[in-house]
Amino acid sequence: MKGIEMLRGLLTATMLALVGSSAFAGTVGELFAAATQSNQEYSLYKIDLDIAQLKKTKGEIEAKVELDRINAQFNYSGAVAGYRASVLGFYNEVIDAAFAAATAEADVASVSLGLENAKEDRKFADSRFKNGLISEEVFKEIDIVFKTASTNYELSVWTLADAKDNFRLVTGMEWKPELLPEVPVFNPGDSAELWIANNTALERARLSEKIAAFKTASLATNASVYDRRIQETENLRAKVSLSSAESDAKRAFESALSTLKNQASLLQIRKDEHGLKEAAYQDALRQFERGMISLNDKNLKAMAVLTARKNLLNVQKSYVKSIGSFLSAIGANPLGI
């Protein structure tokens, strides 16, 4: 069967990646160095930020009153927030594309093994049915399992091809396992002050409070009672928004730290789990070569390794994305890690 032949090379490559993925993996920085060269949208993010910086400087220079200068800063802080969101979105898109391709490869290998087992079961069932050892109903049920496995295999092959196409579209490179970035060593340290200082929502809330205060100070002495009440209400709203932004920034920092810590712990669990499944597979492989267990049993152990592989990939992806989100929040460019 063509699918089973394809499995040989794929499973070998996947198993090698399982045994020592760091020997094949690149770095996140290397991956993005190539992706940014082929993606024209990324260059626009920096251009837009540069334009915003120029407008801010122009606004500050031409400001006739302090309110004009603060408004220029407020507009720029919005541009910074937009820039970070765009870069982080690009970062996540590339990470998702790489891990989707790696996961799809493992899935094809696993589904192929399941198809191989289903084929063997059907072959055995066919022999037993012809000899009157099983009913037609049982044989049809086994045949349905085989057809389902065949359909699942075709779907997994298509999913892999689609994942490879998407990786090429996002990065400009042809997918190969060594392009999967390894998880970088990351320690957030005591960066609460840095997080707060670079929180754009908090910065905008502070500037909004200043803007409200300047508008109050600039009210004409003969302003109507309603105009003064409206401005006083705006001042109160700005103060409440600032207090909320300060609280949100602190909670976001604590949440980010907790997420990173939990994901790091889960990552180690998944690594240990993968190691155990790999050891069990190697033992099963030796038993199979000695004729002690069946092909089906050996394949089931290999499938367990591939399932552990997919679980590990999922945690790695989430952890790498959380690192990027943390770096973006403290004003660093995640594409350089």
N, C-alpha and C positions, 0 to 999 in steps of 0.2 A: 504494500500500500504506500502510495506516494507520501501521505501524511506522516506515516511512521518513519519513512526514510528521512523526511525533513526533521523529525524529532531527534534523530541521533546527534546531529551536529548542534542543534539548539539546546538539547538537554545537557550535552557535554559542556557547552559554553556557560550555561546557567549554573551547573554544578561547580564549575571552576570559580564563578563569581561568588557562589555561596561559601566556598572554602576560604577564599581570600579576596573579598571585593576591593579592599584598599589597594591591592596590587594593580587593579585595572582602572580605578576611579580617578577622575581628574579633580580639579578644584572648582568651586562655584565661580571664582574669579575668572578662571580660564574659559569656562562655559559662557559666561556673559561677555567676555572680551570678543568672542566670535559672534555671539548673538547681536550685540550692539552694532557690529560692523554691517550686518545684513538687514537690520531693522531701521528703516528711515524714520519711523515714528519716534524712536527713542531720542534721536538728535533734536527733534522738535520740542521735546520737553525742556531741554536745557535752553534752547533759543527763546522759548516763551518766558522762562524764568529770567533770562538776561534782559529781555524787553521790559519785564516787570521791574527789574532792578533799576534800569535806566529811567523808567517813568517815576519811580520812587525818588531817585536822586533829583530829577528835574522838578518834581513836585516840591521837594524840600527846599531847593534853591529858589524857586519862584514863589514860595509861600509868603503871603503878605501878613498873615496872622498865624499864631501857633496852631489853630484849628486846622488850617490847610496842611501843615506839616504832619500832624497826627493822622489826618485822613489819608495822606500819601503812604504812611506807615501801615495803616489799616488795610489798604488795598494790596500792598505788597505782601502782608502776612497771609492774605487769601491766596495770592499767587504761589507762595511757598507751600501752603497746604495742598494746593492743586498739583504742584510739581511732585511733592512726595507721594501723593496718591497715585499719580501716573507711573512714577518709577517703581513703586511697590507693586502696582498692577502688572507691569512688565516683568518684574522679578518673579512674581508668582506664576505668570503665564509660562515662562521658560522652565521653572522648576516643575510645574505640573506636566509639561510636555515631556521632559526627560523621564520623570518617574512613571508616567503613563506608558511610555514605550517599554521601560524595563519590566513593569508589571504585566503588560500584555505578552511579553516574551515568556515570562514564567507561567502565565495562564495557558498559552499555547502548548507549552511543554507538559503541563499538568493534564490538560484536556486530552492531549494526544495519548498519554499513558492510560487515561480512562477509556479512550476509544480502543486502544490495544487490548485492554482487559475485556471490554465488551465484545470485541471480535473473537477472542479466545472462548469466552463464555458461550457465544452463539454457535461457534464451531462444535464445541462439546455438546451443546444442547441439540444441535442438528443430528449428531451421531446417535444420541440417546433417543431422540424422537423417532428416527428411522428404525431403531431396534425396539420400539414400543416401550421404552423405559419411562418416558414422560408424556403427559397429555399434550394435545395440540394447543390447549389454552396456555399451559406453562411455556411451551415453545414460543408462542406468539408474544407473550409478555417479555421473554428474554430478547426476542427480535426487536420489540419496541424500545427496549433499553439501548440496544445497539444503534438503532436509527436515531434515537435521541442524542446519543453520544456523537454520532456522525454529524448531526446538525450543529451541536455545540462546538464541535471542532471547526467546522466551516465558519461559524460565527467568530470564534476566537482568532482564526487566521485573518479574517476581514478586519477585526478590531486592531490587531497588530499592524496590519498594513496602514490602517487609518491613523494609528498613533505615530507611525514612522513618517507619514505624510505631514502630519501636524507638526512634528518635531522639525522637519525640514523647513516648513513654512515659518515657524517661529524663530529658528536659529540660523537657517541658511546652511545647515550641515546635514549630511546623511547620518542617520542614527547608527550607533554601534555601542555595545555595552560599556566600553571604557569611557564613554562620554558622561556616564552617570556620575554626578559629583559626590564625593564622599562628604560625610557630615563634618563640618568644620568644628574645631575646638572652640568653645565659646563660654565666656564667663562674664555675665552682666555686671558683676561687682556691685559696688555701692554707687549707683548712678541715679538715685532719686532726684538729686538737685539738677542733674543734667537733663533728665526726662522733663521735669517741671519747666526748666528754662527754655526748652525747645518745643513745648506744647503750643501749637499754633492756635488751638481753640481758646486756651487760657490767655494767650497774648492778645487775641482779638477781643476777648472779654475785657481785658484791662484797658485796651485802647478805646473800646466803646464807652467805658465809664468816664475816661478822660474827655471824650467827645461830648458826652452828655453834660459834663461839668462846664466845659467851655461854652456850650450852647446856652446854659443857664446864665453864665456870667455875661454873655453878649446880649441878653434880652434887654430891650429898651426899658428905661425907667417908667415909661408910661404904658408898658405892655398890659394887656387885659388880664383880668383874674383867671380867665379860662386858659390863656396862653401859659401863664405861670404854673397853673395846676397841671396842665399837660406836660410841661417840661419837668416838673417835680416828679410826676409819675414815671417819666422816661428815666430820670435819675435813679429812682427806686428800682425800676426794672433792670437797669444796668448793674446796680449793686448786687441784686439777687442773682443775675446771670453770672457775675464774676465769682460770687461765692459758690455757685453750682459748678462752674468751670474748674475752680480750684479743687473741689471735692472729687469731681469726675477725673481730673488728672491724677490725683493720688490713688484713686481706686484703680484706674487703668494701669498704673505702674505696678501696683501690688498684684493685679490680675496677670499682667505679663510675666512677672517673676514666678508666680505660682504655676502658670502654664509651662514655662520653660523647665522648671524643676520637675514637674510631673512628667513631661515628655521625655526628659533625660532619664528618669527612672524607668519609664515604660520602654525606652529604647534599649536599656540594658537587659530588661526582662525578655524582650523579643530577640535580642542577640543570644541570650542563654538558651531560649527555646529553640532557636534555629540550630545552635550547636548540638543540642540533644537530638534533634531530628536528623541532623546530618550524621551523627555517630550511629544512630539506629539504622540509617540507610546503608552506611558502609558495612555494618555488620550483616545486614540482609543481603547485600551484594556478594559478600564472601560466602554466605550460606547458599545463595542461588548458584554460584559458580561450582559449588560442591554437590549440587543436586538435592539440597536439604529442604528448600522451599520452592514454591511454584513461581512462575513468571508474574502471576497476578499479585502474589504477596510481596514480591520484590518491587513491583510497580507501585503498590499502595504505599510502601515506605518512601519511595521517591516522590510520590504525590504529596506526602506529608511534609517533606522538605520544601517542596515548591510552595505549599500553602504557608509554611513558616516564612519563606522568602517574601511572599506577597505581604504578609503581616508586617514584616520588618521594613519593607519598602514604604508601606503606608505611614509608619511611625517616623521613619527618616524624613519623608516628605513634609509631614506636619511640623517636625522639629526645625528643619531648615527654613520653612516658611515663617515660623515664629521668630527665628533669629533675624530674618530679614525685616519683619514687622517691628521688632524691638529696635534695630539699628535705625530704621526710618524714623521712629518716634523720637530718637535722641538727636536727630539731625544728621546722621551719617548715611552715606550712600551704600545700601546693602549689596550692590553689584560688585563691590571690591573685596568681599570676604573670600 
